[in-house]
């Protein structure tokens, strides 16, 4: 369904489906849902004609609920703290933009972030109002994200993700539990740790992510999430993390998801007793606190490979970012 409102300052209009009854006016319903957030701001938008129906007609304070099935409006956030990291454009042509997204930056607007999102930043920076993400990374995860720049061809690229013909590779750093280290707490050799963990291995389980809940739910039943896991290196953490002091024994792992469930990699590593460093959700949910920019989640979308649906050429984009706590030895 095409939005009747254009992209404004890099932000596309949000669509809201209206209920069939229960309220006299559209404003009554909107105030019921969102009035606790910014009642004066909502009234201003109705009065300024910034809330519209499918044909672009402004919806007023007294517009009956029954007149429209959907409405469109621009999301606004009263105040956004700037995120002090910048996305890097790895590649750009008329169809695709490949970006290195830093930790803490959301891929798309959501919650308290609108302008401070990779999508809105890039629309404004590159003057590409039709830019949309082909997939998403968690705000806490850094690495390669692909955006479609051309509405006429983006369907061909999105189909690759739907058919799982994209090859993604991630890396993470996890603290090693005591039973996997030497008596003095140091890490075993890479080969020894690989043998102890039975790597490479493929981990499977069944996961569900319910809207409004912070963490994914692991259920009994047919697996719907699958990740291939291997070890890149074992050694001493290059930087301390929330769970470790300096010099902690860590493993640097390579992850290849065969499915794309929300939080899949974080859940799978935690299930193996190898929770990713600085993970505020798994295995334990931390108390809500402001972002600590000195301790990013040690999870990185290292690369994306695919056969370009237009040129039929093999394409690969690699992140230029690194994981601060990874032991010396580099990426695999």
C-alpha positions in Angstrom: 0.0 0.0 0.0 1.6 3.2 -1.2 2.0 6.0 1.4 0.2 9.2 0.5 2.9 11.2 2.3 6.5 11.6 0.9 9.6 10.8 2.8 10.4 13.9 5.0 13.9 14.5 6.4 14.7 10.9 5.6 11.6 9.5 7.5 8.8 7.7 5.8 5.3 8.1 7.1 4.0 5.4 9.5 0.7 3.6 8.6 -1.8 2.8 11.4 -4.8 0.5 10.9 -7.9 1.8 12.6 -10.4 -0.4 14.5 -13.9 -0.9 13.3 -15.6 0.5 16.3 -15.3 1.5 20.0 -14.6 5.2 19.5 -16.5 8.1 18.0 -13.6 9.8 16.2 -10.2 8.9 14.9 -8.7 11.3 17.3 -10.3 9.5 20.3 -8.7 6.3 19.2 -5.3 7.8 18.6 -5.3 9.6 21.9 -6.3 6.3 23.6 -3.3 4.6 22.1 -0.7 7.3 22.2 -1.9 10.2 24.2 0.2 9.2 27.2 3.3 9.8 25.1 2.7 13.3 23.8 -0.9 14.5 23.9 -0.2 18.1 22.9 2.0 16.9 20.0 -0.8 14.7 18.7 -3.3 17.5 18.8 -0.9 19.8 16.9 -0.4 17.2 14.2 -4.2 16.8 13.6 -4.6 20.6 13.6 -1.7 21.1 11.1 -3.0 18.5 8.7 -0.2 16.0 9.3 -2.4 13.0 9.8 -4.0 11.9 6.6 -6.0 9.1 5.0 -5.1 6.9 2.0 -5.9 9.7 -0.5 -3.9 12.3 1.4 -6.9 14.0 2.8 -6.1 15.5 6.3 -7.9 13.9 9.2 -9.3 16.4 11.6 -10.2 16.3 15.3 -13.8 15.5 14.5 -13.3 13.0 11.7 -15.5 10.0 12.5 -13.7 6.7 13.0 -15.8 5.0 10.3 -14.5 7.3 7.5 -11.0 5.6 7.2 -9.5 2.2 7.5 -5.9 3.5 7.8 -4.1 6.7 8.6 -0.6 7.9 7.9 1.6 10.2 10.1 5.2 11.0 10.7 6.8 9.6 13.8 8.5 12.2 16.0 10.7 11.9 19.0 10.9 14.8 21.3 14.7 14.3 21.9 17.3 12.0 20.4 20.7 11.7 21.9 23.2 11.5 19.0 24.9 8.1 18.6 28.6 8.8 18.4 29.4 6.3 15.7 29.1 6.7 11.9 28.0 4.1 9.3 30.5 3.5 6.5 29.3 3.0 2.9 31.2 0.0 1.6 29.6 0.0 -1.9 27.0 1.9 -3.8 25.5 1.7 -7.3 22.0 2.5 -8.7 20.5 -0.6 -7.2 22.4 -1.5 -4.0 24.1 0.2 -1.0 26.2 -1.9 1.3 26.9 -0.4 4.7 29.0 -1.2 7.7 26.7 -0.4 10.6 28.4 0.4 13.9 27.3 -1.0 17.2 24.4 0.8 19.0 22.9 2.3 15.8 19.5 0.9 14.9 19.0 -0.2 11.3 15.6 1.4 11.0 13.6 3.9 13.1 12.0 2.5 16.2 11.3 3.4 19.9 13.3 6.5 20.8 15.4 6.5 17.6 14.2 8.1 14.4 16.9 10.4 12.9 19.5 8.3 14.7 19.0 5.2 12.6 21.1 3.9 9.7 18.2 4.2 7.2 17.3 7.8 8.0 21.0 8.8 8.1 21.6 7.3 4.7 18.5 8.6 3.1 19.6 12.1 4.1 23.3 11.6 3.5 23.0 10.0 0.0 19.8 11.9 -1.0 18.0 8.5 -1.6 14.4 8.9 -0.3 13.4 5.5 -1.7 16.2 3.6 0.1 15.0 0.6 2.2 16.8 -2.1 4.1 16.8 -5.6 2.6 17.3 -7.1 6.1 18.1 -5.8 9.6 20.7 -6.2 12.3 19.9 -5.7 15.9 20.9 -2.3 17.3 23.5 -4.0 19.4 25.1 -5.9 16.5 27.6 -4.3 14.1 28.5 -5.2 10.5 27.3 -5.4 6.9 23.7 -4.4 6.0 22.3 -4.3 2.5 19.9 -1.6 1.3 17.9 -1.4 -1.9 18.1 2.0 -3.7 15.9 1.4 -6.7 12.2 0.6 -6.3 12.1 -0.9 -9.8 14.7 -3.6 -8.9 14.6 -4.1 -5.2 12.1 -7.0 -5.4 14.7 -9.1 -7.2 17.2 -8.5 -4.3 14.6 -9.1 -1.6 13.7 -12.4 -3.2 17.2 -13.6 -2.4 16.6 -13.2 1.3 13.2 -14.9 1.1 14.7 -17.8 -0.7 17.7 -17.9 1.7 20.2 -17.7 -1.1 22.2 -15.1 0.7 25.3 -16.4 2.5 25.9 -14.6 5.8 28.9 -15.0 8.1 29.1 -13.6 11.6 31.8 -13.5 14.3 31.5 -13.3 18.0 33.7 -13.4 21.1 32.6 -15.4 24.2 34.2 -15.9 27.6 35.3 -19.4 28.2 33.8 -21.1 31.3 36.3 -22.6 33.9 35.8 -26.2 32.7 37.2 -25.2 29.3 40.3 -23.4 30.5 43.6 -24.4 32.1 43.8 -24.5 35.9 45.4 -21.1 35.9 42.4 -19.7 33.9 44.3 -19.3 30.6 42.8 -20.5 27.3 43.7 -23.8 25.7 45.1 -23.9 22.2 42.7 -23.3 19.4 42.9 -26.9 18.3 42.4 -28.2 21.8 39.3 -26.0 22.4 37.9 -27.0 19.0 38.2 -30.6 20.0 36.7 -30.1 23.5 33.6 -28.3 22.0 33.2 -30.8 19.1 33.6 -28.1 16.5 32.5 -27.5 13.9 28.9 -28.2 14.8 25.4 -27.2 13.8 23.1 -26.1 16.5 19.3 -26.3 16.0 16.3 -25.4 18.2 12.8 -24.0 18.0 12.5 -20.3 18.7 9.7 -17.7 18.8 10.0 -14.0 19.3 6.8 -12.3 20.6 6.3 -8.7 19.9 6.7 -6.6 23.1 8.9 -9.2 24.8 12.6 -8.5 25.0 13.9 -12.0 24.7 13.1 -14.9 22.3 11.4 -18.0 23.7 12.9 -21.4 23.2 10.2 -24.1 22.7 10.0 -27.8 22.3 9.2 -29.0 18.8 10.5 -29.1 15.3 13.6 -26.9 15.0 13.1 -23.7 13.0 16.5 -22.1 13.8 19.9 -23.4 12.6 23.5 -22.1 13.0 26.8 -23.6 11.9 29.5 -22.8 14.5 33.2 -23.0 14.4 36.2 -21.6 16.2 38.5 -19.0 14.8 40.9 -18.7 17.7 41.2 -19.1 21.5 43.3 -16.8 23.6 43.3 -13.8 25.9 40.7 -11.0 25.4 42.2 -7.9 23.9 39.8 -5.7 25.9 37.8 -6.2 29.0 34.0 -6.8 28.8 31.2 -6.4 31.3 31.5 -10.1 32.4 35.3 -10.3 32.5 38.3 -8.5 33.7 41.4 -7.9 31.6 43.2 -11.0 30.4 40.2 -13.2 30.4 40.2 -16.5 28.4 37.9 -16.1 25.4 37.0 -17.9 22.2 36.6 -16.1 18.8 33.9 -17.9 16.9 32.6 -18.0 13.3 28.8 -18.3 12.9 26.9 -19.1 9.7 23.1 -18.9 10.2 21.0 -21.0 7.9 17.9 -19.3 9.2 17.2 -15.8 10.3 15.3 -15.8 13.6 15.5 -12.8 15.8 18.4 -13.1 18.4 19.2 -16.5 16.9 23.0 -16.3 17.2 22.8 -14.9 20.7 20.4 -17.6 21.9 22.5 -20.4 20.3 25.8 -19.3 21.8 24.2 -18.9 25.2 22.6 -22.4 24.9 26.2 -23.8 24.4 27.3 -22.1 27.6 29.2 -19.5 25.5 27.1 -16.4 25.9 28.5 -13.6 23.7 30.4 -10.9 25.7 28.4 -7.8 26.7 25.1 -9.5 25.8 22.5 -7.7 27.9 19.8 -10.3 27.0 21.3 -13.8 27.0 21.9 -15.9 29.0 20.7 -13.4 31.7 18.6 -10.3 31.3 20.5 -7.3 32.7 18.8 -4.4 34.4 17.9 -1.5 32.1 20.7 1.0 31.9 22.0 3.6 29.5 24.2 2.4 26.6 27.8 1.8 27.6 29.6 2.7 24.4 32.9 1.3 25.8 31.4 -2.2 26.0 29.6 -3.1 22.7 28.1 -6.5 22.1 30.9 -8.7 20.7 28.9 -9.8 17.7 29.7 -8.7 14.1 28.1 -9.4 10.7 31.4 -10.1 9.0 30.3 -10.7 5.4 27.4 -11.2 3.0 27.8 -13.1 -0.3 25.3 -13.7 -3.1 24.8 -14.0 -6.8 23.7 -10.6 -8.1 20.2 -11.2 -9.6 20.8 -8.5 -12.3 24.4 -9.2 -13.4 24.6 -12.9 -12.3 28.1 -12.1 -10.8 29.2 -13.4 -7.4 29.3 -10.5 -5.0 30.8 -10.3 -1.5 30.8 -7.4 1.0 33.1 -7.6 4.1 32.9 -5.5 7.2 35.9 -3.4 8.0 35.1 -3.4 11.7 36.7 -5.6 14.4 35.6 -7.1 17.7 37.5 -5.3 20.5 37.7 -8.4 22.8 38.9 -10.8 20.1 42.2 -12.5 20.9 45.2 -11.7 18.7 45.1 -13.7 15.5 42.5 -11.9 13.3 39.5 -13.1 11.4 39.2 -16.3 9.6 
